[in-house]
Amino acid sequence: MIPLAKPVIGPREEELVLEVLRSGQLSLGPRVPAFEEAFAARLGVAHACAVSSGTTGLHLSLRAVGVSEADEVVTSPFSFVASANSVLFERARPVFADIDPVTLNLDPDAARAAVTERTTALLPVHIFGFPADLPAFESFGLPIVEDACEALGAFHADGKAVGGRGHPAVFGFYANKQITTGEGGMVTLGDAAMKERIDSERNQGRAPDMGWLDHDRLGFNYRLSDIACALGLAQLERLDEMLAGRARVARWYAEALASIEGLGLPVAELAGDRRGWFVYVVQLPKDGPARDDVVVALRERGIQSKPYLPAIHLMSFYRERFGHREGEFPVCEDVAARSIALPFFPALTEGQVAEVAQGLKAVVEDP
Ligand SMILES: *Cc1c(COP(=O)(O)O)cnc(C)c1O
């Protein structure tokens, strides 16, 4: 079976993790600031806060920009469910707007039309590692939290790294992401006071200069361990090599899949915006076999694939809670119904890419 994803873990990861295990300090130790500083430096941003997951990073970032009960946050329905869920953690309401059919990111015009007097923040998602149109969203004059969980290595057309603009931007380190710590996340941001708040709230509301068990606000346990941060440091050392590996696999796919008529392929670059490759997601031809049948037929050929991603507003919880129905966001719904993720990781070989492409071609053109 050719798997969907596979982390790259080697002797350097083992070495740095072992060092932490032998040091006896497994949490709240020196690897946390070391990982934060290395990550911030990499993105060219002032601060970074290591957290226990991308989801907890989104939660703390929304709190940090002031989102609270009954507020509205405009966001994309074409995302992993965590981006919308994090708004609900604060009893605020995720307000969806449709996406751009090429970038698959929140469409700025649709987002503007969704803004009301209750909107207190925007939550654009850099979906599949392609930069969302931050210059357009910045012109709204509202606080922004970026879901950059899929976008490590991406760049905006103005040369800034995704996550390097100063808004709280959240990265995720689950095992299929560009770098992994098993579970984990990072918030990058430009504002020192906001960093202090996030650092405190991830650690039970403890103020940085206060002694043990003195807490001056509500907090959570959203800490990342030193074991995880050591893993992250080792992964950062080889980030360029791993990103280059993903980009190479993407080029092979683009060539190998070009002959399948009607298949929608992801763009690497558009008007200067550059993708940080995370997954390889294609949209099946409109008049071809159903997506779920394609997934089954590929599995029979030894190829793992996955519907990716379903529209958030049509998930049962969101339908029931907010009364969402088909037809609200037609671009998102069309894309979501035809999207599948193909095997994609740095160690994938050209031969395996050819095998996936042949399999997909056979299944789509001769079901
Ligand atoms: C992975 C991901 C998250 C959440 O990350 P976790 O670390 O699993 O909590 C959030 N948003 C998007 C778009 C993601 O891909």
The ligand as an SDF file (V2000), in Angstrom:
LIG
                    3D

 15 15  0  0  0  0  0  0  0  0999 V2000
   -3.7350   20.4470   11.0500 C   0  0  0  0  0  0  0  0  0  0  0  0
   -4.6450   21.5970   10.9920 C   0  0  0  0  0  0  0  0  0  0  0  0
   -5.1600   22.2240   12.1430 C   0  0  0  0  0  0  0  0  0  0  0  0
   -5.0480   21.6790   13.5390 C   0  0  0  0  0  0  0  0  0  0  0  0
   -3.8840   21.2040   13.9390 O   0  0  0  0  0  0  0  0  0  0  0  0
   -3.7920   20.1620   15.1510 P   0  0  0  0  0  0  0  0  0  0  0  0
   -2.3570   20.2540   15.5040 O   0  0  0  0  0  0  0  0  0  0  0  0
   -4.2040   18.8190   14.6520 O   0  0  0  0  0  0  0  0  0  0  0  0
   -4.6690   20.6450   16.2550 O   0  0  0  0  0  0  0  0  0  0  0  0
   -5.8990   23.3700   11.9940 C   0  0  0  0  0  0  0  0  0  0  0  0
   -6.1970   23.8660   10.7890 N   0  0  0  0  0  0  0  0  0  0  0  0
   -5.7690   23.2830    9.6520 C   0  0  0  0  0  0  0  0  0  0  0  0
   -6.1300   23.8960    8.3490 C   0  0  0  0  0  0  0  0  0  0  0  0
   -4.9970   22.1190    9.7160 C   0  0  0  0  0  0  0  0  0  0  0  0
   -4.5980   21.5150    8.5870 O   0  0  0  0  0  0  0  0  0  0  0  0
  1  2  1  0
  2  3  1  0
  2 14  2  0
  3  4  1  0
  3 10  2  0
  4  5  1  0
  5  6  1  0
  6  7  2  0
  6  8  1  0
  6  9  1  0
 10 11  1  0
 11 12  2  0
 12 13  1  0
 12 14  1  0
 14 15  1  0
M  END
$$$$
